[in-house]
Amino acid sequence: MNRSTLDAKDRIILALDFPSFEMARPYIQKLKTHVGIFKVGLTLFIREGLPLLERISDISGTANIFLDLKLYDTPMQVGSAAAVLHKKAPELRFLTVHSSGGLRVLKSVVDAMPGGTEILGVTALTSQSPAEAEASDKAALQEQVLGLAALAKDAGAAGVVASAYEAAALKKHFGNSLTLVIPGIRPDWSEVSEDDQRRTMTPAQAISQGADYLVIGRPICGDSDPVGAAEKIADEIASV
């Protein structure tokens, strides 16, 4: 896919951070024409299981689903899990695996899901402050992220998940060979209570740093006008 020609709204990945499908359903219905991809995280997936993916597709009319499980285990275990997903949900758009698991872990997932699903290597979580992320390693956070991204690329992954603070360095080192999916997006006008994100940027800032897709949940779903919030974010992306 030519990411440079994506419409602004198609760069928005809506995080369905809800404890159940019934709570997520109205947001899928309202926003299916205002965002490009729906993201399912660990909590919702464990609650609802694989049938959830078909339910989202039935409502949204698209298979553009990002399953954000951040797989992390032995190569055999993650490869086997990915093989099940490939059989049961072959039209997934994105699936995440922790790059810190190493080259063999990444490659086992890539090899188990040939075809359309793009594998993303998770680098450093945006909920971590730089001090937390660097606590177990003397290397600077940016160096860690670049190293983990290189592992993902070597394994054949399509892209990485990283903070907007590392996006410019990733784009400089890897060009367009890796898709950059950036969470921790906070528009200037949004208010998120009890926010656990530490390294955040606005949509415009993240896109200007090289982001291809933005993962956004609470600033849209927590707004009194979710559709209006999504449209404002799309306009901000389009302005860059």
C-alpha positions as CSV (number, residue, x, y, z in Angstrom):
1,M,0.0,0.0,0.0
2,N,1.2,3.5,-0.9
3,R,1.1,5.2,2.5
4,S,1.8,8.6,1.1
5,T,-1.6,8.7,-0.7
6,L,-3.7,7.7,2.3
7,D,-6.6,10.0,3.2
8,A,-6.2,11.7,6.6
9,K,-9.0,9.7,8.2
10,D,-7.4,6.5,7.1
11,R,-4.3,7.3,9.1
12,I,-6.5,7.2,12.3
13,I,-6.5,3.8,14.2
14,L,-9.3,3.9,16.7
15,A,-8.3,2.1,19.9
16,L,-11.4,0.2,21.2
17,D,-10.3,0.4,24.8
18,F,-13.5,-1.0,26.2
19,P,-14.2,-4.0,28.6
20,S,-16.8,-5.5,26.3
21,F,-18.1,-5.6,22.7
22,E,-21.4,-4.1,23.7
23,M,-19.7,-1.0,25.1
24,A,-17.6,-0.7,21.9
25,R,-20.4,-1.4,19.5
26,P,-21.9,2.2,19.3
27,Y,-18.4,3.7,18.7
28,I,-17.8,1.3,15.8
29,Q,-21.2,2.2,14.3
30,K,-20.6,5.9,14.7
31,L,-17.0,6.1,13.6
32,K,-16.8,3.4,10.8
33,T,-16.6,6.1,8.1
34,H,-14.5,8.5,10.1
35,V,-11.5,6.3,10.9
36,G,-9.4,3.9,8.9
37,I,-8.7,1.0,11.3
38,F,-10.1,-0.4,14.5
39,K,-7.6,-1.6,17.2
40,V,-8.5,-4.5,19.5
41,G,-6.3,-4.7,22.6
42,L,-5.6,-7.5,25.1
43,T,-8.5,-6.9,27.5
44,L,-11.2,-6.8,24.9
45,F,-9.8,-9.7,23.0
46,I,-9.6,-11.9,26.1
47,R,-13.2,-10.9,27.1
48,E,-14.7,-11.6,23.6
49,G,-12.3,-14.0,21.8
50,L,-11.9,-14.5,18.1
51,P,-15.7,-14.0,17.2
52,L,-15.1,-10.3,18.1
53,L,-13.1,-9.7,15.0
54,E,-16.0,-10.9,12.7
55,R,-18.5,-8.8,14.7
56,I,-16.4,-5.7,14.1
57,S,-16.0,-6.5,10.4
58,D,-19.8,-7.0,10.1
59,I,-20.6,-3.6,11.5
60,S,-17.7,-1.6,9.9
61,G,-17.9,-3.4,6.6
62,T,-14.1,-3.7,6.6
63,A,-11.4,-6.1,7.6
64,N,-9.2,-3.3,8.7
65,I,-8.6,-4.6,12.2
66,F,-5.4,-4.1,14.2
67,L,-5.0,-6.9,16.8
68,D,-2.7,-5.5,19.4
69,L,-1.7,-8.5,21.5
70,K,2.0,-7.7,21.8
71,L,2.9,-11.4,21.6
72,Y,5.9,-12.3,23.7
73,D,6.9,-15.9,24.4
74,T,9.2,-18.5,22.9
75,P,9.4,-18.7,19.1
76,M,7.4,-21.9,19.1
77,Q,4.6,-20.4,21.2
78,V,4.2,-17.1,19.4
79,G,4.5,-18.8,16.0
80,S,1.8,-21.3,16.9
81,A,-0.5,-18.5,18.2
82,A,0.1,-16.6,15.0
83,A,-0.7,-19.7,12.9
84,V,-4.0,-20.0,14.7
85,L,-4.8,-16.3,14.0
86,H,-3.8,-16.8,10.3
87,K,-6.3,-19.6,10.0
88,K,-9.1,-18.1,12.0
89,A,-8.7,-14.4,11.0
90,P,-6.6,-14.3,7.8
91,E,-7.8,-10.8,6.9
92,L,-6.3,-9.0,9.9
93,R,-4.6,-5.8,8.9
94,F,-2.0,-5.6,11.7
95,L,-0.7,-7.9,14.5
96,T,1.9,-6.9,17.1
97,V,4.8,-8.8,18.6
98,H,7.4,-7.5,21.1
99,S,10.7,-6.9,19.3
100,S,12.5,-7.4,22.5
101,G,11.7,-11.1,22.2
102,G,14.4,-11.3,19.5
103,L,14.9,-12.1,15.9
104,R,13.6,-15.7,16.1
105,V,10.4,-14.7,17.9
106,L,9.7,-12.0,15.3
107,K,10.4,-14.2,12.4
108,S,8.3,-17.0,13.7
109,V,5.3,-14.7,13.7
110,V,6.1,-13.3,10.2
111,D,6.5,-16.8,8.8
112,A,3.2,-18.0,10.4
113,M,1.2,-15.2,8.8
114,P,2.0,-15.0,5.1
115,G,-0.2,-12.8,3.0
116,G,-2.0,-9.6,3.9
117,T,-1.5,-9.3,7.6
118,E,1.3,-6.8,8.4
119,I,3.4,-7.7,11.5
120,L,4.4,-4.8,13.7
121,G,7.3,-5.0,16.1
122,V,6.6,-3.2,19.4
123,T,9.6,-1.2,20.6
124,A,9.3,0.9,23.8
125,L,5.9,1.5,25.3
126,T,4.6,5.1,25.3
127,S,3.4,4.6,28.8
128,Q,7.1,4.4,29.9
129,S,9.0,7.5,30.8
130,P,12.5,7.7,29.3
131,A,13.9,7.0,32.7
132,E,11.8,3.8,33.1
133,A,12.5,2.6,29.6
134,E,16.3,3.1,30.1
135,A,16.4,1.6,33.6
136,S,17.4,-1.9,32.4
137,D,19.8,-0.7,29.8
138,K,22.5,1.9,29.7
139,A,21.8,2.7,26.1
140,A,19.8,5.8,25.3
141,L,16.1,5.1,24.6
142,Q,16.4,6.1,21.0
143,E,19.2,3.7,20.4
144,Q,17.2,0.9,22.0
145,V,14.2,1.7,19.7
146,L,16.4,1.8,16.6
147,G,18.0,-1.5,17.5
148,L,14.6,-3.1,18.1
149,A,13.3,-1.7,14.8
150,A,16.3,-3.2,13.0
151,L,15.4,-6.6,14.4
152,A,11.9,-6.2,13.2
153,K,13.1,-5.3,9.7
154,D,15.5,-8.1,9.6
155,A,12.7,-10.6,10.5
156,G,10.5,-9.3,7.7
157,A,8.1,-7.3,9.8
158,A,6.2,-4.6,7.9
159,G,6.7,-1.9,10.6
160,V,7.0,-0.9,14.2
161,V,5.1,0.6,17.0
162,A,7.0,3.4,18.6
163,S,6.6,6.8,20.3
164,A,6.4,9.9,18.2
165,Y,9.6,11.0,19.9
166,E,11.5,8.3,18.0
167,A,9.6,8.6,14.8
168,A,12.0,11.1,13.1
169,A,15.0,8.9,13.9
170,L,13.2,5.8,12.6
171,K,12.2,7.6,9.4
172,K,15.8,8.8,8.9
173,H,17.3,5.4,9.4
174,F,14.7,3.2,7.6
175,G,12.9,5.6,5.2
176,N,9.7,4.1,4.0
177,S,10.8,0.5,4.4
178,L,9.0,0.3,7.8
179,T,5.5,1.5,8.6
180,L,5.4,3.7,11.7
181,V,2.4,3.2,13.9
182,I,2.4,5.8,16.7
183,P,0.3,5.6,19.9
184,G,0.3,8.2,22.7
185,I,-1.5,10.8,20.6
186,R,-3.1,13.7,22.5
187,P,-4.7,16.6,20.7
188,D,-4.2,20.0,22.4
189,W,-7.9,20.3,23.0
190,S,-8.5,16.8,24.5
191,E,-8.7,16.1,28.2
192,V,-7.9,12.5,29.3
193,S,-8.4,11.7,33.0
194,E,-6.0,9.5,34.8
195,D,-3.8,9.4,31.7
196,D,-1.1,6.6,31.8
197,Q,0.7,7.8,28.7
198,R,4.1,9.6,29.3
199,R,5.5,10.3,25.9
200,T,2.8,12.0,23.9
201,M,2.4,14.4,20.9
202,T,-0.4,16.0,19.0
203,P,-1.6,14.5,15.7
204,A,0.1,17.2,13.7
205,Q,3.4,16.9,15.6
206,A,3.4,13.1,15.2
207,I,2.7,13.2,11.4
208,S,5.4,15.9,11.0
209,Q,7.9,13.6,12.7
210,G,7.2,10.8,10.2
211,A,4.2,8.8,11.6
212,D,2.2,6.8,9.1
213,Y,-0.7,5.9,11.4
214,L,-1.8,7.3,14.7
215,V,-3.4,5.2,17.4
216,I,-6.0,7.3,19.2
217,G,-8.6,6.1,21.7
218,R,-9.7,8.2,24.6
219,P,-9.4,11.6,22.9
220,I,-12.1,10.4,20.5
221,C,-14.2,7.9,22.5
222,G,-14.1,10.1,25.6
223,D,-15.2,13.2,23.8
224,S,-18.9,14.3,24.1
225,D,-18.9,14.3,20.3
226,P,-16.8,11.4,19.1
227,V,-17.5,12.0,15.4
228,G,-16.6,15.6,15.7
229,A,-13.4,14.7,17.6
230,A,-12.4,12.3,14.8
231,E,-13.1,14.9,12.2
232,K,-11.0,17.5,14.0
233,I,-8.1,15.0,14.2
234,A,-8.4,14.2,10.5
235,D,-8.4,17.9,9.6
236,E,-5.3,18.4,11.8
237,I,-3.5,15.5,10.0
238,A,-4.5,16.9,6.6
239,S,-3.1,20.3,7.5
240,V,0.5,18.9,7.9
